[in-house]
Amino acid sequence: MGFTRKAGDWAFKAFTAGLGVATVYLAATFSVNVYRGLSWHNAQSKMEKQDSNDHAT
């Protein structure tokens, strides 16, 4: 009975540790993707402004 309880405890700890690692990984990749998306959007906006200035002159 004691071995089964310890095995269950370790399985639960491993599962929750895996969830924690997955959460940290997803938060980090989400942040990187948001940064990349904003950078891309800013670059597109700058290119549009340049194009409109080029056509105006």
Secondary structure in CASP SS format (residue, H / E / C, confidence):
PFRMAT SS
TARGET T0000
AUTHOR 0000-0000-0000
METHOD secondary structure of the structure
MODEL  1
M C 1.00
G H 1.00
F H 1.00
T H 1.00
R H 1.00
K H 1.00
A H 1.00
G H 1.00
D H 1.00
W H 1.00
A H 1.00
F H 1.00
K H 1.00
A H 1.00
F H 1.00
T H 1.00
A H 1.00
G H 1.00
L H 1.00
G H 1.00
V H 1.00
A H 1.00
T H 1.00
V H 1.00
Y H 1.00
L H 1.00
A H 1.00
A H 1.00
T H 1.00
F H 1.00
S H 1.00
V H 1.00
N H 1.00
V H 1.00
Y H 1.00
R H 1.00
G H 1.00
L H 1.00
S H 1.00
W H 1.00
H H 1.00
N H 1.00
A H 1.00
Q H 1.00
S H 1.00
K H 1.00
M H 1.00
E H 1.00
K H 1.00
Q H 1.00
D H 1.00
S H 1.00
N H 1.00
D H 1.00
H H 1.00
A H 1.00
T C 1.00
END
